[in-house]
Amino acid sequence: MGLLYSLLIGGIAGWLAGKLMKGGGFGLLFNIVIGIIGGIVGHWLFAKLNISLSSGVIGDILTGAIGASVILFVAGLFKK
């Protein structure tokens, strides 16, 4: 059940990050991967900044979306 939860939250977070970063969507698989990696980056980043979002599904989605947005932003810097 934990894997299914991570995939679902990662997919939503990746899709949301794609919309926030003016992306047209990168496909379901890429959105899930970016969302999961974004969740890891978001949790690490918020721990370093001593920021705590609400716990639960909404907090996980927001953390993943913000982390994925950071990844997409940094990737965009290297793309230019």
C-alpha positions in Angstrom: 0.0 0.0 0.0 2.9 2.4 0.6 4.2 2.0 -2.9 0.7 2.7 -4.3 0.5 5.8 -2.0 3.9 7.0 -3.2 3.0 6.6 -6.9 -0.4 8.3 -6.5 1.1 11.3 -4.5 4.1 11.4 -6.8 1.8 11.6 -9.9 -0.3 14.3 -8.5 2.7 16.3 -7.3 4.5 15.9 -10.6 1.4 17.0 -12.5 1.0 20.0 -10.3 4.6 21.0 -10.6 4.3 20.7 -14.4 1.4 23.1 -14.3 3.2 25.5 -11.9 6.3 25.6 -14.0 4.4 26.3 -17.3 5.0 22.8 -18.5 2.4 21.2 -20.8 2.8 17.9 -19.0 5.6 15.4 -19.5 3.6 12.2 -19.5 2.3 10.1 -16.6 5.5 8.2 -16.0 7.8 11.2 -16.0 5.3 13.1 -13.7 5.4 10.3 -11.2 9.2 10.1 -11.2 9.6 13.8 -10.9 6.9 13.9 -8.2 8.6 11.2 -6.1 12.0 12.7 -6.5 10.5 16.1 -5.7 9.0 14.7 -2.5 12.4 13.6 -1.4 13.9 17.0 -2.4 11.1 18.9 -0.8 11.3 17.0 2.5 15.1 17.5 2.6 14.8 21.2 1.7 12.1 21.9 4.2 14.1 20.1 6.9 17.2 22.3 6.1 15.0 25.4 6.2 13.2 24.3 9.4 9.8 24.6 7.7 7.0 22.2 8.4 3.9 21.8 6.2 0.8 20.1 7.5 1.0 16.4 7.7 -1.2 14.1 5.7 -2.0 13.8 2.1 -2.3 17.6 1.4 1.1 18.2 3.0 2.7 15.4 1.1 1.3 16.7 -2.2 2.4 20.3 -1.5 5.9 19.1 -0.4 6.2 16.9 -3.5 5.0 19.7 -5.9 7.3 22.3 -4.4 10.3 19.9 -4.6 9.4 18.9 -8.1 9.1 22.6 -9.1 12.6 23.2 -7.7 13.9 20.3 -9.8 12.2 21.6 -12.9 13.5 25.1 -12.3 17.1 23.9 -11.9 16.8 21.7 -14.9 15.6 24.7 -16.9 18.7 26.6 -15.9 20.9 24.0 -17.3 18.8 23.7 -20.5 19.4 27.3 -21.4 
